[in-house]
């Protein structure tokens, strides 16, 4: 196995992030979930992403997803499992990924570029599966069967790497003593995403958000008159990000620095076609993805 840098691992992950991320925005998601009888957008999200656990109570999803308002989860789980079994929801999710990638890539969905990228990212994801401990959401998805078609292998592998990285990140946020809403507020304070977007997408009230802001100001993380990190908050947030990168290196050692570079070169044009494939990405997110791809190309 070849050692690589945390930066290499981060850039390689970001290069393929749109390929996984589209599943939360693609119009093909609501299509397939409605076929099962699931019509509520929140239920679609929580049920499809947590279905790998099986028909769990809301509390399992609350613990694993971390930064969502628990009330939003309880509003749709476990009710979703009375509408459709988790296995059916997982099959629908994979169908949504299939339709979306075929729309974005057309005939190239079976091409050599997709096949080679799928082989490389699968090798990384399979190595990640050697470290299940302490990563519950990743472990649940790691137990799912691999798809047969290369474009779906690529999507599933990147989904595994996303949850592997995400579980490590959550562990570090907890180590810093941050609650879910406080973690969101520190993210908003970096300026990457508007505070209102994060608050509303995770279903927190204005009063709950204000209480989280107050708590972070009391701890010296936030400026007194705006949602911006102090020097202390910047240092702590950066430390979390750096350590997240460190914990995410292990899978990519399976393909080494040369493999990561090759994967990024294969992934960039595929990711751009996903971004531009009319799959529902918000404009701000599309631009963030493009910036990450440009950074990886340097």
N, C-alpha and C positions, 0 to 999 in steps of 0.2 A: 504494500500500500504506500502511496506517495503522499507526503505531507504537503499541504497547501496552506495559504494564508487565510485568515478570516475574511479579508476583503475579497479574495477570489471566490470564496464560498458565497458571500453576500451577493456579489455581482452576478454569479451564475444563477442563484435562486431568483433574483429580480428579473433576469432575462426571460424566464419562463412564467413569471407570476401572472401575466394576463391570461395565459392558457388555462390556468386553474380559476382565476378570479372571475372570468366571464360567467361562471355557473351561477353567480349571485345576481346577475343582471340580464342574462339572455331571455328574450321573450319565449324561448322554447321551454324554459322552466315552468312557468305558469301553464303552458299548454299541456305538458305531461302530467302535472300534479292535478289539474282540473279533471283530467281523464280518470283519476282515482277518486274524485269527489272532494279534493282539498282545494278550497277557493280563497282562503284567507292568506294574504301575502306573508304575514308573520308566521303562520303555521307552516307554510311552504319552506321558509328559511330554517326554522328551528327543527322541524321534523326531518327535513332532508339531510341536514348536517349532523344531526344526532342519531339518525336511524341506525348507524353502525353499532351503537350501544345495545340495540334491541328496544323493546317497549318499556323504556325506563320512565320513572317519575320525573317531574319537572326538576327536582332538586339535583339530579345528576347533570342535566344540561346546564343548569345555573352554575354549578361548580366548575364545569369544564369550559364554558364559554366566557366566564369571568366578568366581562364588563357590561353585560346587558342588565337592565332592570329586571329583577326576579319576577315582578308582577307581569311583565310582558311574556315571559316564558310560561308561567302558570296559566295564562289566559288561553294557551293553545296546546299545552302538554299536561297530562297524557291524553287529552281529547283526540289528538291526531291519530293515535293508535286504534281508536274505535272506528275511524273512517277507513284507514288503510294500514296494513301490516308493514312493519319496517322493511322487510324484504322487498315488497312491492314498491315502496318509496325509493329504495336504493336503485332498483332496476329503472325506475322512471328518471332518477337523477342521471344515471349513465346514458339513458336515451337522450336526455336533454343535451348532455355533453357531445354525444355523437352528432345530433342534428346541428349543433352550433359549430362544431369544427368542420363538418362537411360544408356548411354555408360559408365559413371563412376561407377554407383552403381549396374548395372545389375538387378537381381531379387530383390535385397534389396531395390529398389526404392519404393516398396510397403510395406516395412517391418515396424516393430514396432519402430525401432530406428528413422527412418525418420518421422513417424507419431508423435511421442512424441516431437521431436525437432521442427517440424512444429507448433505444438500446442503452445509450449513455445514462440517461436519467433514471432508467430502471435499475441499473447497477448501483447508482447512488442510493436510491430508495431502499433497495434490498439490504444494503449495508446498514441503513438507518434502522431496519427491523431487528438488528442485533441489540439495540438499546431501547427496549420498550419501557423499562422501569421509570416511574415518575412522569410518564407522558400518556395519560389516560385517553385523550381524544385521538392522538396518533395511534396508540395501540389498538383501539377499536377499529380504526380504518385499516390498520396493517393486517387485521384478521380477515378482511374481505378478499375474495378471489380476484386474481389478476384477469383483466379483460384479454381477449385474444387479438383484437385488431391493434396495429401499432399506434394509431392516433389516440386510441383510448388507453393504451398502455402509457403513453406519454402523459395524458391527462391524469390518470390515476397516480402515476409516480410523482408528478408535481404536487398533487393533492396531498400525498403522504408527506412529502418534504415540507409542505406548508404547515401541516399540523405538527410535525416534529419540531419545527422552528417555533411555532406558536406556543406549544406546551412549555418549551424551555423559557420563552419570554415571560409567560405567566408566572412561572416559578420565581423568576428574578423580580418581577413586580411585587410579588408577595414578600420576598425577602426584604425589599425596601419598605415594607409596611404600607403599601398603597392598596386601597380598595379598588374595585372595578371602576367606579365613577372617577376616582382620583387619578387613576391611570389614564382615562380618557381625557381628563382636563390637562394633564401634563402633555399629552399628545397635541391637543389643541393649542397649547401654549408655545409649541415649537413653530407655529405658523404654517404647518404643512396642510392642515385641514381646518376649515372654519369651525369654531366652537359649536355653533347652532346645528351644523350638519352632524357632528358627533353626538350631541345631546339628543337630537330627535331620532337619529337612526338607532340609538340604543334605548330609546323610550324613557329617558329620565325627564322629570318635571323641571321647570325653572327653579322651583324652591329647592329641590334636591341638588341641582347643579350648583346653585348659589352656596349651599351648605358645604359642598365639596371644595369650592373655590376658597371659602373662608378657612376651612381646615388646612388647606395647602399653604395659604398665606401665613397662618399661625406657625407652620413648620418651616417657613422661610423658603419655600419652593417657588412661590409666585410673587410678582410685583404687586404693590399695594393698589395701584390704580388701573391695572389692565390685566388681561389674560396673557401674561408673558412670563417666561421663566427668569428667575433671578440668577446670579452667577452660581449660587449654590444649587438651584434647581437644574440649571443647564449641566453642571458637572455630574449630578446624580442621574439625570436622564441619559446623558452620554455614556455613563458607566454601565447603565442597563443595556443600552444598545450595543456597546462594545462586547459585553459579556454574552449577549444573545448571539452575536456573530461567532464568538468563540465556541459556544455550545453547538452551533449549527455546522461546524467544520466537518465533523466525523463522517457523515455520509459521502461527502465529495472526495474524501481521500481514496475512495474506491476507484475513481477515474483520474485522479491526479491533476496537476496544474495544466498539463497539455490537454487532458480530456475536458476540463472545465472551459478552457479557451475554445476548444472545438465546439463544445455544446453551446456556448454563447454565440458563436458565429452561425450555427444552425438555427438557434432559437430566435435571434433578432428578427429576421424577415417573417418567420412564422408568427411571432408575437405581434408584429405590426399589422399583419393581415387580420388577426383576431381583434385588435383594437379598432381597425377600420372596417370590420365586417358587419356592421349594423347589428351589434349584439347588446346594445343597451347601456354601454359604459357612460357614466356621467362625464361631461367634458373635462372637469378638473382632474378626475382620476385618469382619464386617457392621457392627459398631459404629464401627470406624475409618472405613469408607465413609460412614456416616451423619454422623459428625462433620465430614468433609470437605464433604459436601453442605450442612450447616448453615453452615459457614464461607463457602461460596460464595454463600449466599443473603443474607448480611449486606451 
